Amino acid sequence: MPNSAPGFASRPDYRVDLLRESRRVTVKFGGVTIADSSEALRVEETGHGPVYYLPQKDVRLDLMHPTEHHTRCPYKGEASYWTVEVPGEAGAARRSENAVWAYPSPYDEVSRLAGYYAFYPNRVDSITLN
């Protein structure tokens, strides 16, 4: 059964381009590398700056906890969110709520996003490209 994005039906000129990122993308939080990939996708969407999505195999899922938060994009589908938690000094953990999102079942037009995770730049310490 088709899973078409309703947004494109009403705005066919809207762009969500999934491009292979040629540079290595590294995400750090609390002094810990939580994602590091040379196989990231760069998503360029109308009206937005680029967003880097990293494949699941390159993300430290052991440092992430799913949350109840969900959003819906008319072009990409329903997003699920995760909180990042890393050990801190003196045993206190450092957390960033809903810092990570993904589209587990994206719409057909962006189906390549399945299995990829994105990070809010203002909820992690750094996202670097090398």
Beta strands, then each sheet from edge to edge (+ up, - down):
strand 1: 16-20
strand 2: 25-29
strand 3: 32-37
strand 4: 41-45
strand 5: 51-55
strand 6: 64-73
strand 7: 77-86
strand 8: 94-102
strand 9: 116-119
strand 10: 126-129
sheet 1: 1+ 4- 5+ 9- 8+ 7- 6+
sheet 2: 3+ 2- 10+
end
